[in-house]
Amino acid sequence: MATITELQKIGVGLMGFGVFFLLFGVLLYFDSVLLAFGNILFLTGLSFIIGIRRTAHFFFQRHKFRGTLFFLGGVTLVLFRWPVIGMLVESYGFVLLFRSFFPVAIGFVLSIVNLPFLSAFLPNSQSMV
């Protein structure tokens, strides 16, 4: 089992608060201050968890450049107080960045929990790879 450093624990907390502020900002009709604060906390927490160099490497890979551009452009729009358009652009960038991770996550969830309504829509696969 991997050990978790103190900085990684701080990063998990920052990401948790970031997600909380993002959800709370959406709940309060796209409050731009809460969304901007949530974005900053989320990105800071990510860099605490995996490190600044690995975060930069993740975002600036050649095949993920379009997703990075949309994601960071959406963050910028939220910071400039255009929250609805910014969150739409940011969400599209998030999907582009993490689209290769979604099948792995869905396979993991389906292997842990029996969810018949999801199993009906997805192909039957016993492999998580």
HELIX and SHEET records of a PDB file:
HELIX    1   1 GLU A    6  LEU A   27  1                                  22    
HELIX    2   2 SER A   32  ILE A   50  1                                  19    
HELIX    3   3 ILE A   52  PHE A   59  1                                   8    
HELIX    4   4 ARG A   62  LYS A   64  5                                   3    
HELIX    5   5 PHE A   65  LEU A   79  1                                  15    
HELIX    6   6 PRO A   83  PHE A   98  1                                  16    
HELIX    7   7 PHE A  102  ILE A  112  1                                  11    
HELIX    8   8 PRO A  116  SER A  119  1                                   4    
END                                                                             
